[in-house]
Amino acid sequence: MKHKSLEKYSYTFMLLGLMAVVLLFFTLTKGAMLWKGDVWLGIAMQFPEYGVVTLGLMFCFICGKMDMSFMALGNFATIMAVRYMAGRADSPAGGVILVGILIALAIAACGGLINGLLVAYLDIPPVMATIAMQLVWTGLSVALTNGNTVKGLPALYTEIGHKYLFGFLPVPLLIFLVIFAISYFLLQHTVYGEKLYMVGTNIKAAEFSAINTKRMVIGTYILCDVICCIGCLIMISTLASAKADYGTSYVMRCILILVLAGVLPDGGMGRIWNVLIAIVTIQIIATGVNMFSNLNTYYASLIWGALLIVVLIMSTGAGSGLMKRFTRQKA
């Protein structure tokens, strides 16, 4: 029994070992800088925006689907929200911000609905359907803004991306923790979570189990894009503006994090705690590389790419059985 319990968390232990190796390397090379309080506050402030986006995309991966449009849709939704908020400078900031956020989330939900309908009812391959929608949302964003940034956010809103509660807790981190808790609850303690893993494991078997798989796919795309939009809302607060190409580098970063965490696009597998470890590890690498003044910051992308290749080899080559055995665990 003890052996089975340890095996259940084998992949988690491997990820913790990877994080320990990363920390050890940067401690030996840049320890005086790494362990400063300001550095860790910076880490806690930086990863929540793409961390929230990763949590949203995680639901699609567990369902066995892919969404390539989440950042383009999030950018379009936030552009519309900023345009609304910027045009109402004379109104009470609280009400304007609330309506602007609701506008963004509603657009994201509509985008998720479109993705779900294309995949579930028209049987368009998820990658192709969402790449097409990525182009649509990017085109709309550029057409509305001519490729320029959209500014005019209320000062109260821009404080969210830079404010600390009690002097040490970044507001973006608090938002991330709330989304993480909600995601954990949905996966671990709801019927939706049980069905999501079943659909991702074997969609045909799920249909024979009287699960409305089309509704599950559509609902998952909506949930994915709404959560991703929340990450984009954090991002525009940090940058105090919205733009058609903000966060484009996050697309591959989020996919890397999920694959590294063992949440494979095959569906039906992955633990949310592993996703958290992978997010933090990726941010530590990014922060550590920035400490080397003689290194280009793009070396972080090189390291991430190498990690992605290693994990993909494990998942598709000789190590696939071992990889899937360790990762086919819930929440």
N, C-alpha and C positions, 0 to 999 in steps of 0.2 A: 504493500500500500504506500509505504514511504517512497519507494522507487518510482511508482507511477506519479506521485505528487511532484517529485523533483523533475521528472521527465516533462511534465506539463509546463514547467517554467524554464526548460532548457534554453529556449531561444531568448527568453528574457535575460537569463544569466549571461548568454553570449553577448547581447547588446550592452549590458552593464560592463562586461569585460572590455568591449570596444571603447566605451566611454572612459573607462579607467586608463586604458592605453593612451587615448587622446590627451587626457588630463596629465598623465605622467610625462608625455613628450613635451607639452607646453610648460609644465612645471620645471622640467630640467633645462629648457631653453629660455623661457621667459617667465620664470616663477615670480620674480619680483613685481612684474606687471600684472600677471594673471590673477593673483590672489588679492588684488586691491578691491575694496568694497565697491568703488565706482565702476569697475569693470563688470562685476556681477550684476549691479543695478542696470548697467547698459544692456547686458544679455537679457535680463528680465524685461526690459523695455522693447527690445528689438524683435524677439521671436514671436510674440503673440499675434501680430497681424497675419503672418503666413502660417502660424500654428493653427489659428482658427480656420483658415482656408483649408489646411490639410485635414482637419477633423471633418469638414464638410465633404471633401473628396473621398474620405475613407468610407463613407456610406455607399457610394457608388462602387468602389472596389469590392467591398464585401458582397454586394449584390451581383458581382460579376460583370459590371458595366464600366464604361469609361466616359469621362466628361472632359473634353479639351476646351470647352467654351467658358469655363467658370470665371476666369479673369477678365475676358472681354465683356462678358455679361455684367460682372461686378463693376467694371469701369463705366459702362453705359449707365447702369443704375445709379452710380454715385455722381456721374455728371448731371443727370437729371435732378438728383437731390440737391446738389450744390447750386444749380441754376435756380431752383425753387427758393432755396434759403437766401441766396444772394439778392434776389429780387424783392425780398421782404425785410429789408434792414430796419424799417420803422416799426415792425411788429415785435411783440414780446419774444425774446430769443428762445425761451423754453418751448413755447408752442410751435414756433417755426422749426426748431430742430427736430421735435417729435414728428411733425408732419413730414419733414424731409426724409427722416429715417424710414417712416412707413412707406413713402413713395418708393424708395430704393428697394426695400424688402418686397413690396408688391411686384415691382418689375422683375426682380430676381425669381420670385415664385412663378410668374408668367413664363419667363425664360426656361425654368426647370420643367414646367408643364409642356412647353413646346418640345424640349429634348425628349421627355418621356413619351410623348405621342409619336414622335418620329421613330423612336426605337421600339416601343411596345406594339404599336398598331400598324406601322408601315414596314416593320422589320428591316429598317436601314441599320447597317452595322454601327454600333455606338461611336466608334472613332470617327467614321466618315460623317455621321449626322452632326456630331458636336463640333468637328472642324468646320463644317459648313456654317453652323450657327456662330462659331467664333468669328468667321469672316463677316457675317451679317452684323453682329454687334459692334465689331471694330469699325466697319464701314459707316454705320449709323453714328457712332461716336465721333469719327473724324468729320463726317458731314456736318454735324451739329456744331463742332468747335473749330473746324479748319485745322485740326491738329494742335491747337493751342491749349494751354492750361485754363481751367475754369476756376476763378477765385471768388472771394466774397463770402466765405464761411463766417458765421458769427464767432466772435472771440471765445465765447463760452464753449463752443464745439471744438475749436482747435486746442483748447486746454486739455481735452480728454487724452490726446496722444502724448502729452508731456507731463501730466500731473502725477504726483505721488501722494498716496493716502498715508497719513501718519508718518510722513517723511521717508518711508522705505518701500511702500507697496505701490508699484506702478498701476495706474488705472487700466492700461491695456492688458496687463497680466491678470488683473481681477476679472476682466471680461473673458479672457481665455479660460480661466479656471471655472467660471460659470458654464461656459459652453462645453468644456470638458466634462463637467459633472452631469450636465443634461445628456450628452452623448453616451456617457457610461451608463446612465439610467436607462436610456432607450435600448441599448444593446443588451444589457444584462438583466433588466427587470421588467420588460414589456413583451407582449405577444409580437409586436412589430419586430423586435430584435430577433426573436426565435425564427420568425418567418423569413427575415432578411438573410440569415445564415443558410436556411434551407433553400431559398431561391438561388443564392450564390453557389451552393454546393451542387445542386442538380435541379434546374428549372423545370424539367419534365416531371421529375418525381414530386416536386412541389405542386404542380398542377394536378397530379393524381391524388394529392393529399388535400384537395379542395381549397387550395390557396389561390386567390385571384392574383396571378403573377403580373398581369398587365397593370393592375392597380398598384401593386407593390413597386414595380419599376417606375411608374409615373410619380408616385409619392416619394420615392427615394431621390429621384432627380430634383424634385421640388425642394426637399429637405437639404440636399447637397448644395444647391445654388443659393438658398436663403442663408445657410451658415457661411458659405464662401463670401456672400455679400457683406455679412457682418465683419469679416476680416478686411474687406475693402473699405468699409466705413471707418474702421480703425486706421487704416492706411491714409485716407484722405485727411483725417484729423491730425496725423503726424506731419503730413506734407502741406497742410493748409490749402489744398487745392485738389482738383480732379483732372485726369487727362486720359486720352484714349489708350496710351501705351504704358500706363503705370502698372507695375507688378508683373510685367511679362516674364521676367526671369523666375517668378514664383511657380510658373506652370511646371517646369521640369524639377524644380526644387521640391515641390510638394509630392510629385510622383516618386522622386528619389527617396524621400523620407518614408513614404508608405511601403515601397519595395524593401527598403532597408529594415523596416519594422516587421516585415513578414506579412503585410497586408497585400497579397498578390492580386493582380487583375483577374486571375482565374476565378476568384470569388469564393465565398464561404469560409474564409480563414482570416485570422488576424486578431490581435489583442490590442485594445486601446492603450494599455499601459506601455506596450512596446512602442507605440506611436509617440507617446510623450518622451520616452528615452531617446528615440531617434531625432526628434525635434531639437531637444537640448544638445545632443551630440553634434548635430549639424551646425548649430549656432556657435558652439564652443570652437569648432574648427574655423568658422568664418572670423570670429573674434581673434583667435590665436594667430591666424595668418596676417591679420591687420597689424599685429604687434611687430612684425618684421618689416622695418622701414625700407629695406632693400628688395623686398619681394612685391611683385604685382599682386593686387587683390584677387585677380583672376586665378591665382593658384588654388584658391578655395574651390573654385569650380572644377579644377583639374582633379583635386582630391575627391570631391563628391562624385565626379564621373567615374573615377577608378573604383570607388565603393559600389556604385550602381552596377558596373560591369561584373564585379566579383559576385554580388548578390544575384544578378541575373544568371550567371554561370551556374551558381548553386541551385537556382530554381528551375533551370531548363536543361541542364546537363546531367552529369553523373550524380550530382548531389541533390537532384530534385526530390527523390523519395524522402531523404533525410530532412530537407528544408520544409517540405509540406507536412511531414509528420510533426515537426516542432511547431509549425505555425497554424495548423488547423485547430485552433483553440478559440473560444469565444471570449470577447471583452478582455 
